[in-house]
Amino acid sequence: MKSPKIIFWNVDTQADFMEPDGKLYVQGAEEIRPVLGKITRFASEKNVRVVNTADYHLINSAEISNSPDFVNTFPPHCMAETKGAMYIPETDPERPIIIDWNQELMLNSRLDNPGRFRNVLIRKDAFDVFAGNPYTDSVLDIIQPDRIFVYGVTTNVCVDQAVTGLAERGKEVFVFSDAIKELPNIPLPFEKWKKLGITQIPFSDVEKYMG
């Protein structure tokens, strides 16, 4: 039997979410940082391709508001060219190819070269990486992963949008349960994930699912 084509999917582990002084700090995010570091090292050692997504907003972005409701709109965060938009050291992607949401790009099969482009960085301007960057589906079409392991923040917003979108596109999706963190006051999506066939596992079990 042919082995599945596997990638990791790092969701928005950026300073404004992960650091206590970040613009939209996720309470308790520091608890998952050691595991995030282990995931990044594992991917490097095993030469696993990583798609890294990142909020990258402009002041007129739809989800940015000075009177946010903290469900559909939020205060300014992960603004373009700011420190808050940078990844934390534990997940900072090594030599990524950057796919911007607001630049015209020509993507082709050369992207399917893990040796040259092991890390892909998709910048987005919406919770949903598929709505927030017009090239996300093209990246998936070129890489063509079968099995995707997802982690990052936040569980009930951007992680949920990512795993739901991936599952709806026919991918086998796993979530590292000890490498996600949620926002308060928004329902958790775990029952929906089960219905979509999304499996949660601790990162320590990852090698059981790599073959």
N, C-alpha and C positions, 0 to 999 in steps of 0.2 A: 504494500500500500504506500502511495506517495505521501511523504511528510507534508503537513500543512505549511503554508507560507505565513510566517509569524512576524508581527511587528508590535512594538509598544506604542502607547498613545498617552502623552503627558499633557494634561489639561491645566493650563493657566497657573502654573506654580511660580507666580511673579511676586515681586516684593510688596506691592500694594495689598495683596491678599495674605501673604505668608508672614510678613514682618509685623510685630506688635505696633510699630509706628506707621504702618502702611495706611493708605487712604481708605481702604475698605477691608481692614484686617478681619480675617475669619477666626473667631474665637477658638483657641485650641489648635490652630494650624501647626504650631511648633511641635506638637506631639507626633506628627507624621514625618517630620523632616529626617530623622534617622533612617526610616524605611525608604524614603525618597532617595536618599543618598545610596543606599544599597541597590535600589533598582537601577539607578544610573550607572553604577559601577558594573553591575551584572550585564547590562546591555552592552557596555564597552568591551568587557572581557569576552563575551559570547558573540560579539559582532552582530547584535540585534539592531535592526533599523528602528529608529524612534521618530514618530511624528509628534512634534511639539506644537501645541496651540497657545496663542497669546492674545489677550485683549490688547488692542492698540487703537485708542480712541482719539478723535478730534473733539473740539469743544462743542460742535454741533451734532455729535453722534446722538442717535435716538434714545439710547439708554442713559445718557448723561443729563442730570437735572439738578438745579440748585434747590428744588423742593421735591426730593425723591420720595417715592412710596415704598422703596426697598423690596419691591416685588417685580415691577416692570421697569422702574427707573432707579438709578443710584447716583450718589454724589460723584464728582469727577474722580476717576481712578484710571490707572494704567494709560495715562495720556502719552501720546506719541513723543518720543525723544526725552522721556523723563526716567529717572531712576526707578520709579515705581513700576514701570513697564518691564524692567529687567527681571530675568529669572534669578531665583535664589541660588547660592553656590551649589547646593545639593543636586540641582537639576539643570544647571546651565549647559545648554547643548554645545557639543564640541564641533566647531567649524560647520555650522548649519547652512543649508541653502534656504534663503528667505523667500517666502511667497507672500507678498504684500496684497492686501485687499483692494488697495486704491491705485495700483499700477497695472498697466497693460502688459501681460506676459505671454510668451510663447512657450508652453510646456510640451516636451516631447519625450520619447522613450529613453533619452539619455538620463533622465531622472531616475530610472530604474537601475541604479548602479550603487548598491550599498557601500562598496569600497570607497567611492568618491563622495557620495551624498548619504552617509549613514543617518545623519540628522536632518530632518526637514522641519522648518519653522513656518507655521501658517499663522500669520497675523490676521485678526478678525475684528470686526466692528459691531458684533452682536453676540448675545449669549450663545446662539447656535452657530457652530463653526461652518455649517453648510449654508446658512443664510448670511453669515458675516464675512465670508470670503468666497468669491465666485469661482475660485480655482480648486476648492477642496475636493469636489467630485472628480475633477481631472487628475488630481494627485492620486486618489484612490484607484482610478481606472488604470493609471500607469503602473503603480506599485502592485496592485492586485493581491492584497493580503487575504488569507483565508481566516486567520485567527488573530484577534487583536486584544491585547491586555491594556486596560485603561486605568489611569490613576490621576490624582490631582484634586483641584478645587473648582467650584464647590459641588458637593454631591447632588444637591437638589436644584442646581441651576445649570452651569456649563457642563459639568460631568454628565448630568442627566441628558442634556441635549445631545452631547456627543455619542453616548452609548446608544441612545434611542435611534439616532440617525444612522449609526453603523449597523445596528441590528436590522433596521428597516431596509437597509441596502444589502441584506443577505449575508452579513459577516457574522462569524462566531465570536461573541464578545464575552470576555472575562473582565471583572473589575477586582483590583487588589483592595480588599476590604479594610486593610490596615494602612492604606495610603490615600484615603479620601477624607474630606472633612466638609461638613454641611454648614449652611447659614441657618440661623434661627428663624422661626415664624413662617417657614415655607415647608409644606408637607414633604416627607421623604418619599422617594420614588421606588422603593424596593419591591413592592407588590407588582407594580407595572413592569419592572425589570424581569421578574420571574415569568410573567405572562409572555414577554418577548424572548424568553430563552436565554437571558443574560445571567451568567453565573458569577457569584462572588467567591473569591478564594483569598486566603492570606498570601502575601508575597512568598513566604517560606515554602509554599507548595508549588511554586511556578514550574520547577523542572519536571514535575509529574505531567504537565500539560504542554511541554515543549515539543514532544515528538508527534 
